[in-house]
């Protein structure tokens, strides 16, 4: 009888880990075989979710940039209108002075005269 130590040992050759997976992933990715693997097909809903998130993020970023450009245009427009309002107010203040009104009346020949009597309060 043979003892346990004398029994022949059999060696089983296992394929390396990268060969078990089917070779290089880059080649499978380029040929489309990677999409047929069972573990990848289970991830399709998650991948689709990520794609939707990326599209939403891109849309939000585009809208943000659009709003920033619009804000800059509005700021410039407000600045221009403010300076125009200051200029108009200064012009009106100058025209409404008594001496300027008298000068304009005489230039246009309206026939109006300046009152020499002061106004009176009525009680």
Number of C-alpha atoms within 10 A of each C-alpha: 4 6 6 7 7 8 8 7 7 6 6 6 6 8 9 8 9 10 10 9 11 12 11 10 13 10 12 15 11 9 10 11 12 17 15 10 12 9 10 11 13 11 12 12 10 11 13 11 12 12 12 12 12 12 12 12 12 12 12 12 12 12 12 12 12 11 12 12 12 12 12 11 12 12 12 12 11 12 12 11 12 12 11 12 12 11 12 12 12 11 11 11 10 13 14 11 11 11 11 12 13 14 12 13 15 13 9 8 8 9 7 9 9 8 7 6 6 6 7 6 5 4 3
